[in-house]
Amino acid sequence: MKVSKDKKEILEDDEELEIDEYKKDEIFLKTHENINQDICGEIESLEFGFVKLKLVTTHEMIADSMSLIHSGFIFSAADYAAMAAVNERNVVLVASDCQFLSPVKFGDIVNFTAKVRHKEGRKRNIHVTGHVLEIKVFEGEFKTVVTERHVLKLKLDSEESDED
């Protein structure tokens, strides 16, 4: 499933359809819109506070001669799932506690689920699991913060003191 980034679809010439009126239950991805889904996974289901994501392992992810997939690709997909579950434009990862429970090899398909477990102000805690078939290969807790502006546009306290 490709996730739409716009709230309007162009039908014919000048006719526009308001998605909110037509597809009330459809949710649109608001974050990480430029991510490479070939290496971070493809969103299969997006709901409020919940995501299913599929990572198809590729040759480029192989770490050794036994076709082991580097754990960084597994983490990246889990992180993307967590960000999509929060689904706020300016969500930033601040911490994680992860376990890699079983190796992943070339050709495996890792199915991730991410669920927002706790929301307090701008903070979100997300639980993410990854499975290859019935085997749990990954489990983690991700802590995020939703910022008012993009993290690269935030004015940090240390920058303010440098200007004085």
ABEGO torsion letter per residue (X at the ends): XBBBABABBBBBEABBBBAAAABAABBBBABGAABBAAAAEBBABBBBGBBBBBBBBBAAABABAAGBBBAAAAAAAAAAAAAAAAGBABBBBABBBBBBABBBBBGBBBBBBBBBABBBEABBBBBBBBBBEABBABBBBBBBBBBABBAAABBBAAAAAAAX
